[in-house]
Amino acid sequence: MSALEYIQHNPLVGNGKQAFIDYFSEMAKRYPSKKIEFVRAVAEGDLVALHTHQIWPSNEEYVTMDFFRFDAGGKIIEHWDAIQEVPNETNNGNPMY
C-alpha cells in the first residue's frame, strides 16, 4: 500500500485524503458549535483508538469510537468508527464514559 493511500470505513466518507478533508470541512461549516471531548485514547503498535463524547448543536449527545491505523511515517492510512446516541437512562446505571 502506498503511504499516500487512505482507506475509510465510514460509509459516509470516501477513500483518500481529499475526501476526508472535504467531509470534515463540510461538517465544520454545518455544525460550527459541535463540541467533542476526547475521553480516552489507547495505542498499540500502529493502531490508535479514541473514545469521544460529542455534543451537537441540538444538544443531542453521542459516544463515538474511532480507530486509526498509521504507517511507519506516522500518517493515518486507515479509519473505522462507530457512533451511538447517549441514552437518557441505562439498565445498569453506568455512564457511557
Secondary structure, DSSP 8 states (H G I E B T S, - for coil): --TT--EE-STTS-SSHHHHHHHHHHHHHH-TT-EEEEEEEEEETTEEEEEEEEE-TT--EEEEEEEEEE-TTS-EEEEEEEEEE--S--SS-----
